[in-house]
Amino acid sequence: MEALVVIPTYNERENIEHLAAELLTLPLDLHVLVVDDNSPDGTGRFVEEWSKREPRVHVLHRPGKLGLGGAYILGFKWALANTDAKYLFEMDADFSHDPQAIPRFLELIPEADLVVGSRYVKGVTVVNWPLSRLFLSVGANVYTRIITGMPLHDATAGFKCFRRAVLEALPLDRIKSDGYSFQIEMHFHVWKRGFRIVEMPIIFTDRLVGQSKMSRRIVWEAAFMVWKLRLASIMKKIP
């Protein structure tokens, strides 16, 4: 396969069928891997049944709501061990990330190692967020850039495409963070290892169905993570 899209889910039954179907209609050699956290709404069971009929749909089940970061790490490890995908994507299940942008990532990835779908590289391209959420996100990214020195406009972005070799080079077993901090930590490891990162402008639209997984704990974890990464870099614990 050319590419595999990893999508974590928790109570996304209303979204995942339409999202995966749209991804599979793209004129690409593309597979979808859903990592479900035992969704009470039956998301995992639905995808399991679908995977029996559609060989390009795959599913991993976790016993409970264990966090976004761990879901992505499990999905990446599974993909590296069980597929020959050249490119691995991460994206949300709620249509805040437009599946029609996937071909643009693949156009850019030959000249990069990681393509990040950025909300802030060309101004602010966010739709339907309340101002409080937007200010929090913009502020978090400015804060991250200042503390870490990482030259990204959107270090908390969750829509991106990795070359397989990048994920093979990262210490996936050591990455334990979640939410915003998971995205920051992954970007930092990629950057510090000298891989080429390109930010591609995207339109980010707030979810129309379901509930956001954002919490105060996720915000504070990200705030502390940037200092943890900065100190680890100074102490040469990160290349």
C-alpha positions as CSV (number, residue, x, y, z in Angstrom):
1,M,0.0,0.0,0.0
2,E,1.1,3.6,-0.5
3,A,-0.4,5.1,2.6
4,L,-2.3,4.3,5.7
5,V,-4.4,6.7,7.8
6,V,-4.5,6.1,11.5
7,I,-7.7,7.4,13.2
8,P,-8.3,7.2,17.0
9,T,-11.9,6.9,18.0
10,Y,-14.0,7.2,21.1
11,N,-17.8,7.5,20.4
12,E,-17.4,8.5,16.8
13,R,-20.0,6.1,15.3
14,E,-21.8,9.0,13.6
15,N,-18.6,10.2,11.9
16,I,-16.4,7.3,11.2
17,E,-18.5,5.6,8.5
18,H,-18.7,8.7,6.4
19,L,-15.1,9.7,7.0
20,A,-13.6,6.3,6.1
21,A,-15.9,5.9,3.1
22,E,-14.7,9.3,1.8
23,L,-11.1,8.3,2.3
24,L,-11.6,5.0,0.5
25,T,-13.1,6.8,-2.5
26,L,-9.9,8.9,-3.1
27,P,-8.0,7.7,-6.2
28,L,-5.1,6.4,-4.0
29,D,-3.7,3.2,-2.7
30,L,-4.9,4.1,0.7
31,H,-5.9,2.0,3.8
32,V,-7.6,3.1,7.0
33,L,-6.7,1.9,10.5
34,V,-9.2,2.8,13.3
35,V,-7.9,2.5,16.9
36,D,-11.0,2.4,19.1
37,D,-11.0,2.9,22.9
38,N,-14.0,0.6,23.5
39,S,-16.5,3.2,22.5
40,P,-19.9,2.8,24.3
41,D,-21.6,3.8,21.1
42,G,-20.3,0.8,19.2
43,T,-17.8,2.5,17.0
44,G,-15.3,-0.3,17.3
45,R,-17.9,-3.1,16.7
46,F,-19.1,-1.2,13.6
47,V,-15.6,-0.9,12.1
48,E,-14.8,-4.5,13.0
49,E,-17.8,-5.7,10.9
50,W,-16.9,-3.3,8.1
51,S,-13.3,-4.6,8.0
52,K,-14.6,-8.1,7.3
53,R,-16.1,-6.8,4.0
54,E,-13.5,-4.2,3.1
55,P,-9.8,-5.3,3.1
56,R,-8.6,-1.7,3.2
57,V,-10.3,-1.1,6.6
58,H,-8.5,-2.3,9.7
59,V,-9.3,-1.9,13.4
60,L,-7.5,-2.2,16.8
61,H,-9.4,-2.4,20.0
62,R,-8.2,-1.0,23.3
63,P,-10.0,-1.9,26.6
64,G,-11.0,1.7,27.5
65,K,-10.5,5.4,27.1
66,L,-6.7,5.5,27.3
67,G,-5.8,8.7,25.4
68,L,-5.0,10.0,22.0
69,G,-1.2,9.7,22.2
70,G,-1.3,6.0,23.1
71,A,-3.8,5.3,20.3
72,Y,-1.5,6.8,17.7
73,I,1.5,5.0,19.0
74,L,-0.3,1.7,18.9
75,G,-1.5,2.4,15.4
76,F,2.0,3.4,14.2
77,K,3.6,0.3,15.7
78,W,0.9,-1.9,14.1
79,A,1.4,-0.3,10.7
80,L,5.2,-0.6,10.8
81,A,5.0,-4.3,11.8
82,N,2.1,-5.4,9.6
83,T,2.2,-3.2,6.4
84,D,4.6,-1.9,3.8
85,A,3.0,1.6,3.8
86,K,5.4,4.2,2.6
87,Y,3.5,7.1,4.3
88,L,1.5,7.2,7.5
89,F,-1.1,9.8,8.3
90,E,-2.8,10.8,11.5
91,M,-6.1,12.6,11.5
92,D,-9.2,13.2,13.6
93,A,-12.4,11.2,13.1
94,D,-14.7,14.2,13.4
95,F,-14.2,15.9,9.9
96,S,-12.3,18.8,11.4
97,H,-9.6,17.5,9.1
98,D,-10.8,17.4,5.4
99,P,-10.1,14.0,3.8
100,Q,-9.9,15.8,0.4
101,A,-6.6,17.3,1.6
102,I,-4.9,13.9,1.6
103,P,-3.7,14.1,-2.0
104,R,-2.0,17.5,-1.3
105,F,0.0,15.9,1.5
106,L,1.2,13.2,-0.9
107,E,2.2,15.9,-3.4
108,L,4.5,17.5,-0.8
109,I,5.9,14.5,1.0
110,P,8.5,13.6,-1.7
111,E,10.3,16.8,-0.8
112,A,9.8,16.4,3.0
113,D,10.0,13.8,5.8
114,L,6.9,15.2,7.6
115,V,4.1,17.3,6.2
116,V,2.1,19.1,8.9
117,G,-1.4,20.3,8.1
118,S,-1.1,23.8,9.6
119,R,-3.9,26.1,10.8
120,Y,-1.5,29.1,11.3
121,V,1.1,29.0,8.6
122,K,-1.0,31.3,6.4
123,G,-2.8,33.5,8.9
124,V,-5.5,31.7,10.9
125,T,-7.6,29.2,8.9
126,V,-9.9,27.9,11.6
127,V,-13.7,27.8,11.2
128,N,-16.4,27.7,13.9
129,W,-14.2,27.7,16.9
130,P,-15.2,30.0,19.8
131,L,-12.7,32.9,20.4
132,S,-11.6,31.4,23.7
133,R,-10.6,28.1,22.1
134,L,-8.8,29.9,19.2
135,F,-6.9,32.2,21.6
136,L,-5.8,29.2,23.6
137,S,-4.6,27.3,20.6
138,V,-2.7,30.3,19.1
139,G,-1.2,31.2,22.4
140,A,-0.1,27.6,23.0
141,N,1.7,27.5,19.7
142,V,3.5,30.8,20.3
143,Y,4.5,29.6,23.8
144,T,5.7,26.3,22.4
145,R,7.8,28.1,19.7
146,I,9.4,30.4,22.2
147,I,10.3,27.8,24.8
148,T,11.4,25.0,22.5
149,G,12.8,27.0,19.6
150,M,11.0,24.7,17.2
151,P,10.2,26.6,14.0
152,L,6.6,25.5,13.6
153,H,3.6,27.7,13.4
154,D,1.3,24.9,14.4
155,A,3.1,22.5,16.8
156,T,-0.2,21.2,18.2
157,A,-1.5,20.1,14.7
158,G,-3.0,16.7,14.5
159,F,-3.4,16.2,10.7
160,K,-0.1,15.1,9.2
161,C,1.8,12.7,7.0
162,F,5.0,10.9,8.0
163,R,7.5,9.1,5.9
164,R,7.8,5.6,7.2
165,A,11.5,6.0,7.9
166,V,10.7,8.9,10.3
167,L,8.5,6.8,12.5
168,E,11.0,4.0,12.4
169,A,13.6,6.4,13.8
170,L,11.6,7.8,16.6
171,P,11.6,6.3,20.2
172,L,7.9,5.5,20.1
173,D,8.1,3.4,23.3
174,R,9.3,6.5,25.2
175,I,6.5,8.8,24.0
176,K,3.8,8.7,26.7
177,S,2.1,12.1,26.4
178,D,-1.4,12.8,25.2
179,G,-3.5,15.4,23.4
180,Y,-1.7,18.6,22.5
181,S,1.4,17.5,24.3
182,F,1.6,14.3,22.2
183,Q,1.7,16.4,19.0
184,I,4.3,18.8,20.4
185,E,6.5,15.9,21.6
186,M,6.3,14.1,18.2
187,H,7.2,17.2,16.3
188,F,10.1,18.0,18.6
189,H,11.6,14.5,18.2
190,V,11.3,14.8,14.4
191,W,12.8,18.3,14.4
192,K,15.7,17.4,16.7
193,R,16.7,14.5,14.5
194,G,17.1,16.8,11.5
195,F,14.2,15.5,9.4
196,R,12.6,17.9,7.0
197,I,9.3,19.4,8.1
198,V,7.0,21.2,5.8
199,E,3.8,23.1,7.0
200,M,0.9,22.9,4.5
201,P,-2.0,25.3,5.1
202,I,-5.3,23.6,5.8
203,I,-8.8,24.7,6.6
204,F,-9.7,23.4,10.1
205,T,-13.4,23.2,10.8
206,D,-14.8,22.5,14.3
207,R,-16.7,19.2,14.6
208,L,-20.4,19.2,13.8
209,V,-21.3,15.9,15.4
210,G,-20.2,14.6,18.8
211,Q,-18.3,16.1,21.7
212,S,-14.8,17.6,21.9
213,K,-12.2,15.5,23.9
214,M,-10.4,18.7,25.1
215,S,-9.9,19.0,28.8
216,R,-8.1,21.2,31.3
217,R,-5.7,18.3,32.0
218,I,-4.7,18.2,28.4
219,V,-3.9,21.9,28.4
220,W,-1.7,21.7,31.5
221,E,0.1,18.6,30.2
222,A,1.1,20.5,27.1
223,A,2.2,23.6,29.1
224,F,4.6,21.4,31.1
225,M,5.7,19.3,28.2
226,V,7.4,22.1,26.4
227,W,9.7,22.7,29.4
228,K,10.3,19.0,29.7
229,L,11.4,18.9,26.1
230,R,13.6,22.0,26.4
231,L,15.4,20.6,29.5
232,A,15.8,17.1,27.9
233,S,17.4,18.8,24.9
234,I,19.8,20.9,27.0
235,M,20.8,17.8,28.9
236,K,21.4,15.9,25.6
237,K,18.7,13.3,26.3
238,I,17.1,14.1,23.0
239,P,19.4,14.1,19.9
